[in-house]
């Protein structure tokens, strides 16, 4: 599956940069992020905590905290740059054409209103429905997302529902206006594995039925494998690898991506133990010189530690930000993935990490 092709692109993010003003200076949380979302497809944005995944989605919807600011980039939705819209225009778009499922439903739902009132609010605001029609539609939406006895649950307050049911309410709210794009920010993090599987299946089923495009933000590559068509791997505010899902899992290129995969439990191969990536994501106040992953990378050379690599694109549209895939890299390192040792040698992308 090629990233380039005849697919209609509903959302394109170009060189997005977001900073936050802090007492110790400006922090660049998103640094030159670019990706494309084809219509009806799902892109996963994956990476460790602190990599900039959620800030990227909040920047697209312009829902940043008061000390956050987008300093560069373009976000094209159906050909229009969202960053040039007024706040009033964005307010009409949010929850209507582009909806978001937030990470923790208990903090996202208002505790003093019933779930029916909260779903109805979006319908009355964006669809100009009467209070009565909005209530009827709210019951239908709760039924759509698999909540039993929706005519009774619609009158419940959030604290009266389980975590899984609250998350289903959040999904119902996000689907109220039949959005073109659904942004799901870690929607299953606080749920047990059984409910998590149900929520993932529900999102996929609703996407197939409604034809939505989905941005799925997660740290879990297992979730990505189940839900996504394309993947953007983020590290320290940057996209460091971007490919279709099959390529990422069968031919990962970046040592960071390989590290993430090696730390993922597998049922189809023997694993003596999981291998976590050594070290931690750098503080946004103290970014390393050169490649931001170089302090943790087993293949890093002096070039990696002194000069930032660019995002290189191959003939299929797959991208990687790594000196290994350029003619400038002169190192050599063994990279083990799924029990198979691949030799990374100098000479550019064609001779590195062979299949």
Secondary structure, DSSP 8 states (H G I E B T S, - for coil): --SSSS--EEEEEEEEEEEEEETTEEEEEEEEEEEEEETT-EEEEE-STTSSHHHHHHHHTT---TTEEEEEEEEEETTEEGGGS-HHHHHHHBTTTEEEE-S-HHHHS-TTSBHHHHHHHHHHHHS---HHHHHHHHHHHHHHTT-TTHHHHTT-BGGGS-HHHHHHHHHHHHHTT--SEEEEESTTTTS-HHHHHHHHHHHHHHHHHHT-EEEEEES-HHHHHHH-SEEEEEETTEEEEEEEHHHHHHS--SHHHHHHHHTS--SSS--SS----SS----TTS--SSSTTGGG-TT--HHHHHS----EE-TTS-EE--GGGSTT----EEEEETTEEEEE-SS-GGGSS--
